Amino acid sequence: MSGLRDYQQDAVDAAYRAWKDGMARPAIVLPTGTGKTRTFSEILTSCAADGGRALAIAHRGELLDQITATCRRVAPSIPVGRVQAGRNETRRPITVASQQSLSPERVERLLPRNERYDVIVVDECHHAASPSYVRLLGQLGSFDNVPTLGVTATMVRGDRRGLGDVWEDVVYERDTAWAIGQGWLVEPRGRVVVAEHVDLNRAKTSRGDYQDGELGEMVAQDVEHIVDAWIEHADNRITVAFCPTIESASVMAAEFRRRGVPTGEVYGSTARTDRSKIYGDLAAGRIRVLCSVMVTSEGWDCPEVSCVLMARPTKLPGLYIQMVGRGLRPCTRTGKTDCLVLDVVGASRRQSLMTVTDLHKTARVNRRELDELPCEECGGYTPAQLEEFGPVVPPCSCPPAERGVDPDGGRKRLIGPAAYEDVDMFAGSRCRWLWSRQGVRFLPAGDRTFFLWPDFPELADGEQGDERTTWSVASVISAPWKHEQVQWLDDAEGHTLGAARELAETAALQLDSTVARRDASWRKARRSPSDKMVRLATRYGIANAEHYTAGALSDEISIVFASERLAQGGYR
């Protein structure tokens, strides 16, 4: 064992000192890309080599894979077991377990006769303040002096839960700026992209950050401009694009492909086998851009990535660090020297956003697009702008304290996703319509799911046809294990899209208005999902389930079911 970098060894030593001094739950913070897994695998394998039992807990399958592979590489002779879904390899010196799979009953099987682990490590430990995590750590004895170590790249949470209630102290910490300065990470280089409809001055916020739904609508309308910027500044770079919503990511991926850029998509509902293949294609350059919705912010390493397309602006330091960190790993194979961060910030000088300069004070940032926008009060330009642009533009007549930036920049601003006719038709709907992976509209309503199906099957790939296209409404039981014959509402074909939508909504609301209605109180309350819902989502392969709202997670589960049901066939 050994072979650690100096700072990794210092972090390990700090953890051991804390335990020796009576601190049961210390934490260490190391930046993304500096070998957190390698660091704590030293503790796991050392414990096992000394005859003890070690447990590593993580909340995503990719993290579990990383921990397992690293432990086996460090100590090939030590068996590593897995506890996740149907796997129960519990009697191994090292056990790697999914947090979502560790129900109270399963923990009892892990620890028969009141046994305890000698060491517990929690990866991405900033998640551990959630109620389900706290209950789990309590059952494992972490609050009763079982040595437990938390490891993360950023000891902050967007929901402001008290991490101090779980972790007693951060006993070793290094930040991204330090890692860049030491040469362990490449330097970020920023460029601002002024997307036409991304108006952060008007975007709604919740829990200290922008609401994903609003950002998604704005970003979806500006994909042409965003892709233009990528082609101009980053077309030679392998890129990961962070988007606010599945809809915006899908629209962006489609625009990249329309321009001839091979592009992949990864979401929480993407099967792990498909996800692994897409990651491999990106690393090999077979695809150039990967669009995702937070799935790639943790537990995924691809040193070949040299551009981060930040189409999900944020005020949260932890979230920004996780996203940009995906592009900061060095890559000797490609000779990568820096990472370009394309920040889609819209016309927003007044917003307090995280930018690459927050990671590294000397990072170069090109803000020309943003700096060229006129004053929002009078439409004129500041003295500094006049010096650059000359007398061809009007001067700003406002007092310096009142100068600002016109959020519209003199351009027409669209409200909602007006660029897409079919979305416009559903924008005012009273129901929560969703898209399947195949591009088919559907409406979940408790025990049944209603699909809008074109009477011409060749249009079932998401095209909405024209005014001559007619539609039917299919109804199936909302249970993946029941494959009853599809029922068709109002057997007559030939409905317009609006009539078919109304037919489905009437049936859905009669059946279950609490699920079907988009303005249902349980959705508007933005509650956290129940443990039962998180377990169901995990079985469906949805990563990071506990970090969705109950409404968003319900939608993700519905999308997985609807997509699987469509894949089974049986339609006209």
HUKA-V9895 format. One record per pair of residues at least 12 apart in sequence whose C-alpha atoms are under 8 Angstrom apart, sorted by sequence separation. I is the first residue (numbers start at 1). GAP is how many residues later the second one is. If there is no record, write none. Layout:
i: {I:I}
gap: {GAP:GAP}
This chain:
i: {15:44:68:80:81:83:203:253:266:327:343:381:383:431:432:440:441:474:475:534:15:79:80:81:82:83:84:265:372:380:381:382:383:440:456:474:475:79:80:81:82:83:84:264:371:380:381:382:455:456:474:475:489:542:78:79:80:81:82:83:250:308:341:379:380:381:454:455:473:474:489:542:78:80:85:249:308:380:454:455:472:473:537:11:84:150:198:324:379:380:454:455:472:473:529:540:83:308:378:453:454:528:83:91:199:283:308:378:452:453:528:529:537:90:198:283:307:378:440:452:453:472:528:529:530:533:537:540:197:198:246:283:305:306:349:375:377:382:439:440:441:452:453:472:528:529:533:120:197:283:297:305:306:348:438:439:440:451:452:471:472:527:528:529:117:264:279:303:304:347:438:439:450:451:470:471:472:526:527:116:195:197:198:219:262:263:266:298:302:303:346:438:439:450:451:470:471:526:527:529:116:125:197:227:262:263:264:265:266:267:268:297:301:302:303:377:450:470:471:526:41:45:120:122:124:125:126:196:261:262:263:264:265:266:267:297:300:303:304:347:377:449:450:470:471:8:12:44:119:120:121:122:123:124:125:195:216:220:261:262:263:264:265:266:267:268:296:302:303:304:376:377:379:448:449:469:470:473:523:8:11:12:68:118:119:120:121:122:123:124:126:216:220:223:227:261:263:267:303:375:376:377:448:449:469:472:522:523:37:41:42:45:49:67:117:118:119:120:121:122:123:124:126:196:215:216:219:220:223:227:266:294:297:375:376:377:448:449:467:471:522:9:12:37:41:45:48:116:119:121:125:126:127:195:296:304:306:313:374:375:376:447:448:473:8:12:126:130:195:213:216:217:220:224:308:310:313:374:375:376:447:473:38:42:64:104:107:129:134:212:213:216:220:223:304:306:307:308:309:310:311:312:313:373:374:446:447:37:38:41:45:64:103:107:129:193:212:306:307:308:309:310:311:373:376:4:64:99:102:129:305:306:307:308:309:310:311:320:444:4:104:128:307:309:320:374:129:193:373:61:126:129:253:315:317:56:58:60:128:253:315:316:321:455:53:54:55:56:57:58:59:252:314:315:455:2:53:54:55:56:57:58:59:313:314:1:52:53:54:55:56:57:58:59:250:313:51:53:55:57:249:422:249:238:249:1:48:238:48:246:238:246:159:241:243:245:452:45:158:159:239:240:241:242:243:244:452:44:158:238:239:240:241:242:243:158:237:238:239:240:241:242:243:240:242:452:451:350:450:349:349:348:347:450:347:348:63:347:448:346:347:443:55:347:443:54:57:445:53:54:55:56:57:58:444:445:52:53:54:55:56:57:58:240:443:446:52:53:54:55:56:57:58:238:239:242:445:446:54:56:238:239:240:241:242:243:244:445:237:238:239:240:241:242:243:244:445:237:238:239:240:241:242:243:446:237:239:241:242:445:446:47:444:445:47:444:1:234:425:443:1:431:44:44:40:242:480:479:478:432:480:486:431:432:480:485:486:431:432:240:430:431:430:431:430:219:215:210:210:209:210:209:234:208:209:208:40:230:449:444:36:457:36:25:24:25:226:24:24:442:24:28:30:31:32:434:23:24:25:26:27:28:29:30:31:437:24:25:26:27:28:29:30:31:436:24:25:26:27:28:29:30:435:436:25:27:29:434:438:29:436:437:436:19:438:15:27:188:25:26:27:29:187:25:26:27:28:186:25:26:27:28:29:30:31:185:186:24:25:26:27:28:29:30:31:32:185:186:23:26:27:28:29:30:31:34:184:185:200:29:184:198:199:200:198:199:200:201:31:198:199:200:189:191:193:195:197:198:199:201:34:186:187:188:189:190:191:192:193:194:195:196:201:33:34:186:187:188:189:190:191:192:193:194:195:196:200:33:186:187:188:189:190:191:192:193:194:195:18:186:188:190:192:193:194:15:14:15:14:158:11:158:11:156:157:158:10:11:156:155:154:190:190:154:189:154:188:153:188:187:190:192:189:190:191:192:188:189:190:191:192:194:187:188:189:190:191:192:193:194:192:193:192:180:177:176:177:176:177:221:220:221:218:221:217:218:217:201:199:199:197:196:196:197:196:197:66:63:62:63:62:60:295:295:33:272:271:269:270:269:270:268:269:268:269:268:268:269:268:269:32:32:269:269:33:32:33:31:32:33:33:132:100:101:100:100:85:61:60:59:60:59}
gap: {12:12:12:12:12:12:12:12:12:12:12:12:12:12:12:12:12:12:12:12:13:13:13:13:13:13:13:13:13:13:13:13:13:13:13:13:13:14:14:14:14:14:14:14:14:14:14:14:14:14:14:14:14:14:15:15:15:15:15:15:15:15:15:15:15:15:15:15:15:15:15:15:16:16:16:16:16:16:16:16:16:16:16:17:17:17:17:17:17:17:17:17:17:17:17:17:18:18:18:18:18:18:19:19:19:19:19:19:19:19:19:19:19:20:20:20:20:20:20:20:20:20:20:20:20:20:20:20:21:21:21:21:21:21:21:21:21:21:21:21:21:21:21:21:21:21:21:22:22:22:22:22:22:22:22:22:22:22:22:22:22:22:22:22:23:23:23:23:23:23:23:23:23:23:23:23:23:23:23:24:24:24:24:24:24:24:24:24:24:24:24:24:24:24:24:24:24:24:24:24:25:25:25:25:25:25:25:25:25:25:25:25:25:25:25:25:25:25:25:25:26:26:26:26:26:26:26:26:26:26:26:26:26:26:26:26:26:26:26:26:26:26:26:26:26:27:27:27:27:27:27:27:27:27:27:27:27:27:27:27:27:27:27:27:27:27:27:27:27:27:27:27:27:27:27:27:27:27:27:28:28:28:28:28:28:28:28:28:28:28:28:28:28:28:28:28:28:28:28:28:28:28:28:28:28:28:28:28:29:29:29:29:29:29:29:29:29:29:29:29:29:29:29:29:29:29:29:29:29:29:29:29:29:29:29:29:29:29:29:29:29:30:30:30:30:30:30:30:30:30:30:30:30:30:30:30:30:30:30:30:30:30:30:30:31:31:31:31:31:31:31:31:31:31:31:31:31:31:31:31:31:31:32:32:32:32:32:32:32:32:32:32:32:32:32:32:32:32:32:32:32:32:32:32:32:32:32:33:33:33:33:33:33:33:33:33:33:33:33:33:33:33:33:33:33:34:34:34:34:34:34:34:34:34:34:34:34:34:34:35:35:35:35:35:35:35:36:36:36:37:37:37:37:37:37:38:38:38:38:38:38:38:38:38:39:39:39:39:39:39:39:39:39:39:39:40:40:40:40:40:40:40:40:40:40:41:41:41:41:41:41:41:41:41:41:41:42:42:42:42:42:42:43:44:44:45:45:45:46:46:47:47:48:48:48:48:48:49:49:49:49:49:49:49:49:49:49:50:50:50:50:50:50:50:50:51:51:51:51:51:51:51:51:52:52:52:53:54:54:55:56:57:58:58:59:59:60:60:60:61:61:61:62:62:62:63:63:63:64:64:64:64:64:64:64:64:65:65:65:65:65:65:65:65:65:65:66:66:66:66:66:66:66:66:66:66:66:66:67:67:67:67:67:67:67:67:67:67:68:68:68:68:68:68:68:68:68:69:69:69:69:69:69:69:69:70:70:70:70:70:70:71:71:71:72:72:73:73:73:73:74:74:75:77:81:81:81:82:83:84:84:84:85:85:85:85:85:86:86:87:87:87:88:88:89:92:97:103:104:105:105:106:106:107:107:108:111:112:113:114:115:115:116:117:118:118:118:119:120:120:121:121:121:121:121:121:122:122:122:122:122:122:122:122:122:122:123:123:123:123:123:123:123:123:123:124:124:124:124:124:124:124:124:124:125:125:125:125:125:126:126:126:127:128:128:134:140:140:141:141:141:141:141:142:142:142:142:142:143:143:143:143:143:143:143:143:143:144:144:144:144:144:144:144:144:144:144:144:145:145:145:145:145:145:145:145:145:145:145:146:146:146:146:146:147:147:147:147:148:148:148:148:149:149:149:149:149:149:149:149:150:150:150:150:150:150:150:150:150:150:150:150:150:151:151:151:151:151:151:151:151:151:151:151:151:151:151:152:152:152:152:152:152:152:152:152:152:152:153:153:153:153:153:153:153:156:157:157:158:158:160:160:161:161:161:161:162:162:162:163:164:165:166:167:167:168:168:169:172:173:173:173:174:174:174:174:175:175:175:175:175:175:176:176:176:176:176:176:176:176:177:177:178:180:182:183:183:184:184:196:197:197:198:198:199:199:200:206:208:209:211:212:215:216:217:217:233:236:237:237:238:239:248:249:268:269:270:271:271:272:272:273:273:274:274:275:276:287:288:288:289:290:290:291:292:293:293:294:294:295:296:399:434:434:435:438:454:482:483:484:484:485}
